[in-house]
Amino acid sequence: MSKHHAGTSKFLSFVLRHQPDAIGITLDVEGWASIPELIAAAANNGKLLDRDLIQAVVTISDKKRFAISEDGLRIRAVQGHSIETVDISYAEKVPPEFLYHGTATRFMQSIRNGGLLPGSRQYVHLSHDEQTALTVGQRHGKPIVLKIKARHMYEQGFKFFQAENGVWLVELVPAAFMIE
């Protein structure tokens, strides 16, 4: 991904996941924003976007953070929202036996005490493989990967969802379901 595409991806993440009001747009309850409104609002705030650039960022992103609606008129972040008005309805899914969560070692005492909590997000994000979790953990400091007993949690009544990009979502992970 080019530097320009990476910058655009960060901008879209900020606006579509956390602060649409920073540029004066509104997301619907499913997190969708009108692409023409996004382009106009971004321009009014000094950020040049066009349909081709947006499509390129959506297409070439290895993390598949964004989706464009079937009619091509709207865009959304597929998960990771901190906006209370966005509540994407994900289909509940049965998770595999284990899922993984990458974090930094400096957070481990808090995690041991209270489990994994979503923080400012709506869900705890889990990966289907250790390498992805390790990559996530490296963003926050010295990484550690936690193995989550996902199927056991599910059997105990916890609900799991999977975003369009494959990220697994759960409201919380009690410490009893984690293996360090």
C-alpha positions, 0 to 999 in steps of 0.5 A: 500500500502506498503512503498516500493510500495508507494515509487515506486508510487512516483518515477513513478509519478515524472518520468512519470508526470514531469521529464522523462529526470531525468532518461533519458527516453522520453514519447510520446505525449500520455505520454507513456513510454516503460516499458523495457526502464523505468526499464533499465533507473531506474536501471542506476539511482539506482532505482530497478524496475521490471515488477511485481513491476510496475504491483503491483503499477498500480493494488493496487493504490487506485488513479489509477494514472497509466495505462499499455497499452493493449499490456503490453509494455508501461506505463503512468500516466493517468493525472497530467503532467507538461511536455509540450510535453505530450498532452493526447487526452481525450474525451470531456464529459458532467460533472455532475451538481457539481464537487469539488476541494480540496485546502488549505485555504491559497490559497483562496485569490489568487483563489478568484482573479484569479479562479482555474488555472492549475499551472504547470499542463495542467488542473485543477483537479476536483473530483466527490465527496467532500471526495476525494477533502477534502483528496486532500486539506489536502495534502496542509495545512488546507483544504477547498473544493470548489463546482464547478458549472460544468454543468453551466460551460459546458453550457457556453462553457467550455470543460470537460474531464475525465481521466481513473482514474475518475479525471475530467479535465478542463483548468481553473475554473473562480471564478464565477463558485465556491461556497465556 
